[in-house]
Amino acid sequence: MTASLRQGALSLTESVVMGVAGSAPGFSIAVALASLIGTAGLVAPGALIIFAVPMIGIAVAYKGLGARMPNAGAGYEWASRLFGKPFGFASGWALLVASAVFTVTGSAPLGTATLSFFDPNLAQNVILNTAVGAAWLLIIGVVLMVGIGLTSKVQMIMSGLEIAILTVVPIAAVVHAIRHGAVNPPSWQWFGIHYPPGTFASTALLVVFFYWGWDVTANLGEETTSKHEGAGTGGFFSVFVTAAYFVAFAVAALLLFSVKDAQNFSDNLIYHMASEAGLGRGGALAASFAVILSSVATLETQLLQFSRTLFAMGRDGSMPRVFGIVNERTRTPINTMYLVLALGAVLTFLASFMPSVGLILANSAKAIALQVCFYYGLAGLACAWLYRDSRRAQPGLFLAYVVYPLFSAVSLFVIAVYSFSTFDSLTRIVGVGGLLLGLPFFRRRGYRNGNVSALAHADA
């Protein structure tokens, strides 16, 4: 066993693909777009643009932090070095909780899309759905254990096919609307800010969930070619790619369905969109195949984030050091993979007792978004602090790496605090209870502090 990951295993192009796979256009649209339309109504396309603004600010922060401190722990490492171990541990733990919960959120659509190939009615069977999703989770885990090289090649193929299929669906929807008329006539008001009363917080959290995942590129910084330039850069570019697809599908969905009908297709909206757009059963199944590819891709990236973050915490002694070693042959932190797969199996089993797949997705998405707002916000603050002395020497850099990330961080914290009051009891327990569960694991001994002062005052 060793404590070194495989350096130079990913190119910048592969990093961008990883970022797109992390945000997972097909998965996010299939899982969350119906809920977003049901929440925001006709202004759903605008919400995806407006709330992308702070998300891009955090992507800028990750790019700036990755350039100075490429590390498998990413947000955990940055907050630890700049603000102290308690903040770093909290950031890392929030990501671990979000990724663990996502093993359920990500595997459920896999079960739904797979069962749709045989009988769409089977997709509503919660037990069967979660069982198929759990089987996919184990298969993905085995691929990841083989090594990052194979994982990257698989991602390139899957993401290419996914994007090709997804491109067809909104185009077909527009053509169908031109020929047969749109259910909702297109309007610039779709891009406004007139949210239905009481829906602002839920809308913001859902959009955070949409975009979450691109930051896996920072966790793979140690394994990326030219790691100081590449760590986090792929994630920055991937945000723009996924934003374009999210907005296109939101518009296409409103052209095809009423708000009421769209929100009822929470099991797999893309399948129903392809069918309604005139692509037939074959096109609908192709859309389901894209959801499968996207779900596999985003599950892979989340398992990678979990394993690399826990690896970095174990390597520092912040978590048990058994997690801080990697397999000599595959150069992967295999002990962390065993843990996340075990957690995924347990959480998937518990989810099988939920009354519906839609409820599983809705509750877990909000709980995950709360964790994401927290650790993304800390990263934004860390970037602003790290580059704070650039104001006089490089004003442009100061605006990019201090002002914008700081604005984004504050925005996400406000969204998280305000949204918490709108949660039901179960979502509050998962969202906040997951953070509190980290307290017994907090370890002060054996931690590598690093040169905080030198980093904080490095030349911009």
C-alpha positions in Angstrom: 0.0 0.0 0.0 1.1 3.6 -0.7 -0.3 7.1 -0.1 0.2 8.5 -3.6 -2.5 8.8 -6.3 -1.7 8.3 -10.0 -0.3 11.7 -11.1 -0.9 12.9 -14.7 -3.7 10.4 -15.3 -6.2 12.9 -16.6 -5.9 15.5 -19.4 -7.7 18.9 -19.2 -10.2 17.6 -21.8 -10.9 14.6 -19.6 -11.2 17.0 -16.6 -13.9 19.0 -18.5 -15.7 15.8 -19.3 -15.6 14.8 -15.7 -17.1 18.1 -14.7 -20.0 17.6 -17.2 -20.4 14.1 -15.9 -20.5 15.4 -12.4 -23.3 17.9 -13.1 -24.9 15.2 -15.2 -27.3 16.9 -17.6 -29.4 13.8 -18.4 -29.7 12.7 -14.8 -30.4 16.2 -13.4 -33.1 16.9 -16.1 -34.8 13.5 -15.5 -34.7 13.8 -11.7 -35.1 17.5 -10.9 -36.6 19.4 -13.8 -40.1 18.2 -13.1 -39.8 19.4 -9.5 -38.3 22.7 -10.6 -41.2 23.4 -13.0 -43.7 22.4 -10.4 -42.0 24.8 -8.0 -41.0 27.8 -10.1 -43.7 27.3 -12.8 -43.1 29.2 -16.1 -40.1 31.0 -14.8 -38.1 27.8 -14.4 -35.7 28.6 -17.4 -34.9 32.0 -15.8 -34.2 30.4 -12.5 -31.6 28.2 -14.1 -29.8 31.2 -15.4 -30.2 33.5 -12.4 -29.0 31.0 -9.8 -26.2 29.9 -12.1 -24.5 33.3 -11.3 -23.4 32.3 -7.7 -22.6 28.8 -9.0 -20.2 30.2 -11.6 -18.7 32.3 -8.8 -17.9 29.2 -6.8 -16.5 27.6 -9.9 -14.2 30.6 -10.2 -13.2 30.1 -6.6 -12.4 26.4 -7.2 -10.2 27.4 -10.2 -8.3 30.0 -8.1 -7.8 27.7 -5.1 -6.9 24.7 -7.3 -4.2 26.8 -9.0 -2.5 27.4 -5.6 -3.3 24.2 -3.7 -4.2 21.2 -5.9 -5.3 18.5 -3.5 -7.6 15.4 -3.5 -9.4 16.9 -0.5 -10.2 20.2 -2.4 -12.6 22.1 -0.1 -11.6 20.2 2.9 -7.9 21.0 2.4 -8.5 24.6 1.5 -10.7 25.4 4.5 -8.3 23.5 6.8 -5.3 25.5 5.7 -6.9 28.9 5.6 -9.4 28.8 8.5 -8.3 25.9 10.7 -9.1 22.2 11.0 -12.7 22.6 12.4 -13.8 24.4 9.3 -11.9 22.1 7.0 -13.4 19.0 8.7 -16.9 20.5 8.5 -16.4 21.2 4.7 -15.1 17.7 4.1 -17.8 16.0 6.2 -20.6 18.0 4.4 -19.3 16.6 1.1 -19.1 13.1 2.5 -22.7 13.3 3.7 -24.0 14.8 0.4 -22.2 12.1 -1.6 -23.4 9.3 0.6 -27.0 10.5 0.3 -26.5 10.8 -3.4 -25.9 7.0 -3.7 -29.7 6.8 -3.3 -30.6 9.8 -5.3 -28.3 8.8 -8.2 -29.2 5.1 -8.2 -33.0 5.6 -8.2 -33.2 7.0 -11.7 -30.9 4.2 -12.9 -33.5 1.7 -11.7 -36.3 3.8 -13.3 -34.6 4.1 -16.6 -33.6 0.5 -16.7 -37.0 -0.8 -15.9 -38.6 1.5 -18.5 -36.9 -0.7 -21.2 -39.1 -3.6 -20.1 -42.3 -2.0 -18.7 -42.6 1.7 -17.7 -45.2 0.6 -15.0 -42.4 -1.4 -13.2 -40.6 1.9 -12.6 -43.1 2.9 -10.0 -42.3 -0.2 -7.8 -40.1 1.3 -5.1 -38.6 -2.0 -3.9 -37.8 -3.2 -7.4 -36.5 0.2 -8.4 -34.1 0.5 -5.5 -32.9 -3.1 -6.0 -31.9 -2.4 -9.6 -30.3 0.9 -8.6 -28.3 -0.9 -5.9 -27.0 -3.4 -8.4 -25.8 -0.6 -10.7 -24.1 1.1 -7.7 -22.0 -2.1 -7.1 -21.1 -2.4 -10.7 -19.9 1.2 -10.9 -17.9 0.7 -7.7 -16.0 -2.2 -9.2 -15.1 -0.1 -12.3 -13.8 2.7 -10.0 -11.6 0.2 -8.0 -9.8 -0.8 -11.2 -8.3 2.7 -11.5 -8.8 6.3 -12.7 -7.5 5.6 -16.2 -10.3 3.1 -17.0 -12.9 5.3 -15.2 -11.9 8.3 -17.4 -12.1 6.3 -20.6 -15.6 5.1 -19.7 -16.7 8.6 -18.8 -15.5 9.9 -22.2 -17.6 7.4 -24.1 -20.7 7.7 -21.9 -20.7 11.4 -21.8 -20.3 11.7 -25.6 -23.2 9.4 -26.2 -25.3 11.1 -23.6 -24.7 14.6 -25.0 -25.5 13.4 -28.6 -28.8 11.9 -27.5 -29.8 14.9 -25.4 -29.1 17.3 -28.2 -31.9 15.7 -30.3 -34.7 15.9 -27.7 -35.0 19.7 -27.3 -34.6 20.2 -31.0 -37.4 17.7 -31.6 -39.5 19.5 -29.0 -39.1 22.9 -30.8 -40.0 21.3 -34.2 -43.0 19.7 -32.7 -44.1 23.0 -31.1 -43.7 24.8 -34.5 -45.8 22.2 -36.3 -48.5 21.4 -33.8 -48.4 24.5 -31.5 -46.9 24.9 -28.1 -48.8 24.1 -24.9 -47.3 27.2 -23.4 -46.6 30.0 -25.9 -43.0 31.1 -25.7 -42.5 34.3 -23.7 -39.6 36.4 -22.4 -41.4 36.2 -19.0 -40.0 32.7 -18.7 -36.7 34.4 -17.9 -38.1 36.8 -15.3 -38.1 36.7 -11.6 -41.8 36.5 -10.8 -41.7 33.3 -8.7 -44.9 31.9 -7.3 -45.4 33.0 -3.6 -43.2 31.0 -1.2 -41.2 29.2 -3.8 -38.0 31.2 -3.9 -36.1 29.1 -1.4 -37.1 25.8 -2.9 -36.3 27.0 -6.4 -32.8 28.2 -5.4 -32.0 24.9 -3.7 -33.2 22.8 -6.7 -31.0 24.9 -9.0 -28.0 24.3 -6.7 -28.7 20.6 -6.9 -28.9 20.9 -10.7 -25.4 22.3 -11.0 -23.7 20.4 -8.2 -21.1 17.9 -9.1 -18.6 19.8 -11.4 -16.3 20.2 -8.4 -15.1 16.6 -8.8 -12.5 18.1 -11.1 -10.8 19.8 -8.1 -10.8 16.5 -6.1 -9.0 14.9 -9.1 -6.4 17.8 -9.1 -3.5 15.6 -7.9 -4.3 13.2 -10.8 -4.6 15.8 -13.5 -1.9 16.8 -16.0 -0.4 20.3 -15.2 -2.3 20.0 -11.9 -1.8 23.7 -10.9 -3.5 24.9 -14.1 -5.9 22.0 -14.5 -7.3 21.5 -11.0 -10.8 23.1 -11.0 -10.4 24.5 -14.5 -12.4 21.6 -16.1 -15.2 22.3 -13.6 -15.3 26.0 -14.5 -15.8 25.2 -18.2 -18.3 22.4 -17.6 -20.7 24.7 -15.8 -21.4 26.6 -19.0 -22.0 23.4 -21.0 -24.5 22.0 -18.5 -26.2 25.4 -18.1 -26.9 25.4 -21.8 -28.6 22.0 -21.7 -30.5 22.7 -18.5 -32.1 25.9 -20.0 -32.8 24.2 -23.3 -34.7 21.4 -21.7 -36.6 23.7 -19.4 -37.8 25.6 -22.4 -38.6 22.4 -24.3 -40.6 21.0 -21.4 -42.7 24.1 -21.2 -43.4 23.9 -25.0 -44.6 20.3 -24.7 -46.4 20.2 -21.3 -48.5 22.3 -19.0 -46.9 23.0 -15.6 -49.2 20.5 -14.0 -48.4 17.7 -16.4 -44.7 18.4 -16.4 -44.4 18.1 -12.6 -46.2 14.7 -12.7 -43.4 13.2 -14.8 -40.9 13.1 -11.9 -40.0 9.5 -12.6 -38.3 10.3 -16.0 -39.2 13.6 -17.6 -36.8 13.1 -20.6 -38.6 9.8 -21.6 -41.9 11.6 -21.7 -40.5 14.6 -23.5 -39.0 12.4 -26.3 -42.3 10.5 -26.7 -44.4 13.7 -26.8 -42.0 15.4 -29.2 -42.8 12.7 -31.8 -39.6 10.5 -31.4 -41.7 7.4 -30.8 -41.0 4.5 -28.5 -37.6 4.1 -29.9 -36.7 7.7 -29.3 -38.1 7.6 -25.7 -36.0 4.5 -25.0 -33.0 6.3 -26.4 -33.7 9.1 -24.0 -33.9 6.6 -21.2 -30.6 5.2 -22.3 -29.1 8.7 -22.0 -30.5 8.9 -18.5 -28.8 5.6 -17.7 -25.5 6.9 -19.1 -25.8 10.2 -17.2 -26.8 8.5 -13.9 -23.8 6.1 -14.2 -21.5 9.0 -15.0 -22.7 11.1 -12.1 -22.6 8.2 -9.6 -19.1 7.6 -10.7 -18.0 11.2 -10.0 -19.8 11.3 -6.7 -18.1 8.1 -5.6 -14.8 9.6 -6.7 -15.5 12.8 -4.7 -16.3 10.7 -1.6 -13.3 8.5 -2.0 -10.8 11.3 -2.7 -12.1 13.5 0.1 -12.0 10.8 2.7 -8.6 9.7 1.4 -7.2 13.2 1.9 -8.8 13.3 5.4 -7.3 10.0 6.3 -3.9 10.9 4.9 -3.9 14.0 7.2 -5.0 12.0 10.2 -8.3 13.9 10.3 -10.0 10.6 9.8 -8.7 7.1 10.5 -5.4 6.7 8.5 -6.6 3.4 7.0 -8.5 5.6 4.5 -5.3 7.5 3.6 -3.6 4.7 1.7 -4.1 3.6 -1.9 -3.7 0.2 -3.6 -0.2 -0.1 -5.2 -1.5 -1.6 -8.4 -4.6 0.5 -9.1 -3.4 3.6 -7.2 -7.0 4.1 -5.9 -8.0 4.6 -2.2 -9.8 1.3 -2.2 -10.7 1.3 1.5 -12.7 4.4 1.0 -14.6 2.7 -1.9 -15.5 -0.2 0.3 -17.0 2.2 2.8 -19.0 4.3 0.4 -20.4 1.1 -1.3 -21.5 -0.3 2.1 -23.1 3.0 3.0 -24.9 3.1 -0.3 -26.2 -0.4 0.1 -27.6 0.5 3.6 -29.1 3.8 2.5 -30.7 2.3 -0.6 -32.3 -0.4 1.6 -33.7 2.2 3.9 -35.0 4.2 0.9 -37.0 1.1 -0.3 -39.4 1.8 2.6 -40.3 5.2 1.2 -43.8 5.4 -0.4 -42.7 6.6 -3.8 -39.6 7.2 -6.0 -40.6 10.8 -6.5 -40.6 11.4 -2.7 -37.1 9.9 -2.4 -35.8 12.2 -5.0 -37.5 15.3 -3.7 -36.3 14.9 -0.1 -32.8 13.8 -0.9 -32.3 16.6 -3.4 -33.1 19.3 -0.9 -31.0 17.7 1.8 -28.0 17.4 -0.5 -28.4 21.0 -1.7 -28.1 22.2 1.9 -24.8 20.4 2.4 -23.6 21.7 -1.0 -24.5 25.3 -0.1 -22.4 24.9 3.1 -19.2 23.5 1.6 -19.4 25.6 -1.6 -19.8 28.7 0.6 -16.7 27.8 2.6 -14.7 27.4 -0.6 -15.9 30.9 -1.8 -14.8 32.4 1.5 -11.4 30.6 1.3 -10.7 31.9 -2.2 -11.6 35.5 -1.2 -9.3 35.2 1.8 -6.4 33.6 -0.1 -6.4 36.3 -2.8 -7.3 39.3 -0.5 -3.9 41.0 -1.0 -4.3 41.3 -4.8 -6.4 44.4 -4.6 -3.6 46.9 -5.3 -1.4 44.9 -7.6 -4.0 43.2 -9.7 -7.5 44.7 -9.4 -9.0 42.4 -12.1 -7.8 39.4 -10.2 -9.2 40.9 -7.0 -12.7 41.2 -8.6 -12.5 37.6 -10.0 -11.1 35.8 -7.0 -12.3 37.9 -4.1 -15.4 40.0 -4.8 -17.2 37.4 -7.0 -16.5 34.3 -4.8 -17.4 36.3 -1.7 -20.7 37.4 -3.2 -21.4 33.8 -4.3 -20.5 32.4 -0.9 -22.8 34.8 1.0 -25.6 34.1 -1.5 -25.4 30.3 -0.9 -25.3 30.8 2.9 -28.4 33.0 2.8 -30.2 30.5 0.6 -29.3 27.6 2.9 -30.4 29.4 6.1 -33.7 30.7 4.5 -34.5 27.4 2.9 -34.1 25.4 6.2 -37.3 27.0 7.5 -39.2 25.6 4.6 -38.1 22.0 5.0 -40.3 19.2 6.4 -39.0 17.2 9.4 -37.4 14.4 7.4 -35.5 16.8 5.2 -34.3 18.7 8.2 -33.1 15.5 9.9 -31.2 14.4 6.8 -29.8 17.8 6.0 -28.7 19.1 9.4 -28.5 15.8 11.2 -26.0 14.6 8.6 -23.7 17.4 9.5 -24.1 16.8 13.3 -23.2 13.2 12.8 -19.7 14.3 12.1 -19.0 15.6 15.6 -18.0 12.1 17.1 -15.6 11.6 14.2 -13.8 15.0 14.6 -10.1 14.2 15.5 -7.6 16.8 16.6 -4.6 14.6 16.8 -2.2 13.7 13.9 -3.2 16.6 11.7 -0.9 18.3 9.2 -1.4 22.0 9.5 0.7 23.3 6.6 2.0 26.8 6.2 -1.2 28.8 6.5 0.5 32.2 6.7 2.6 31.7 3.6 -0.4 30.5 1.6 -2.7 33.3 2.8 -0.2 36.0 1.8 1.2 34.4 -1.4 1.7 36.8 -4.3 -1.4 36.9 -6.5 
